[in-house]
Amino acid sequence: MTRKTITVNAALQFIVADSAAVLDRRHWIPKDVVTRLIEYGHVDVVRRLAGEGEWTCVVAMARLLCDEGQGDAAVGLLRPFADTGWWTATKTLSP
């Protein structure tokens, strides 16, 4: 499996597999767990996991970026996953 590192900004880099099939087989952290981590102030943990390519955390970080008015950066986080052809990421990016 080939992986690539994506740099969004100085504070956020992440790794994404280049295969939709690999992404389909992954078991992701449940959304409610990621939500609780953020609610209890553990954004640093979510950021670190997003940096490791954890999809649920990447989506959460994208939402936080949108909330801060950084929509382009949020799309930048999600785009590499969609570029693999992974349908889940493509749906997330669609309006």
C-alpha atoms as one frame of an Amber mdcrd trajectory, in Angstrom:
protein
   0.000   0.000   0.000   1.298   3.414  -0.919   0.643   6.304   1.412   1.213
  10.001   0.880   1.541  12.903   3.285  -0.675  15.936   2.683   0.145  19.315
   4.253  -2.867  21.547   4.799  -1.093  24.185   6.848   1.719  24.416   9.371
  -0.493  22.916  12.074  -2.025  20.061  10.127  -0.535  17.331   7.991  -2.057
  13.952   7.371  -1.433  10.675   5.636  -3.859   9.079   3.197  -3.695   5.736
   1.440  -3.891   6.015  -2.324  -6.395   3.210  -2.739 -10.161   3.390  -2.351
 -10.172  -0.359  -1.710  -7.827   0.088   1.266  -9.995   2.899   2.638 -13.125
   0.737   2.284 -11.575  -1.989   4.446 -10.501   0.300   7.276 -12.368   0.355
  10.583 -12.775   3.969  11.614 -13.188   5.472  15.082 -16.932   5.958  15.705
 -18.186   9.485  15.068 -19.644   9.816  18.581 -16.236   9.066  20.116 -14.588
  11.774  18.005 -17.387  14.199  18.893 -16.866  13.530  22.618 -13.104  14.023
  22.305 -13.712  17.450  20.792 -16.434  18.337  23.321 -14.081  17.512  26.200
 -11.258  19.633  24.781  -9.120  16.945  23.166  -8.888  18.555  19.738  -5.140
  17.842  19.821  -5.882  14.101  19.926  -8.337  14.385  17.043  -5.777  16.446
  15.078  -3.091  13.815  15.698  -5.376  10.980  14.606  -6.422  12.974  11.532
  -2.718  13.315  10.820  -2.488   9.544  10.799  -5.259   9.376   8.203  -8.150
   8.498  10.545 -11.157   9.404   8.367 -13.620  10.266  11.128 -11.067  12.628
  12.632 -10.283  14.167   9.245 -13.996  14.931   8.765 -14.185  16.426  12.263
 -11.148  18.614  11.604 -12.701  19.724   8.299 -15.860  20.727  10.152 -13.826
  22.707  12.679 -12.033  24.479   9.826 -15.407  25.338   8.239 -16.615  26.703
  11.566 -13.542  28.966  11.561 -14.349  30.196   8.048 -11.624  28.126   6.402
 -13.736  26.250   3.878 -10.947  25.895   1.330  -8.676  24.308   3.927 -11.490
  21.941   4.908 -11.925  20.836   1.309  -8.146  20.443   1.143  -8.356  17.909
   3.949 -11.055  15.845   2.277  -9.956  16.107  -1.358  -7.065  13.584  -1.210
  -9.460  10.916   0.050 -11.947  11.701  -2.728  -9.121  11.699  -5.272  -8.577
   8.004  -4.548 -12.080   7.381  -5.898 -13.364   6.451  -2.437 -17.129   6.948
  -2.581 -17.505   7.885   1.096 -15.181  10.861   0.671 -16.778  11.857  -2.611
 -20.223  11.928  -0.956 -18.836  13.994   1.916 -17.541  16.619  -0.515 -20.737
  16.847  -2.535 -23.202  19.607  -1.592
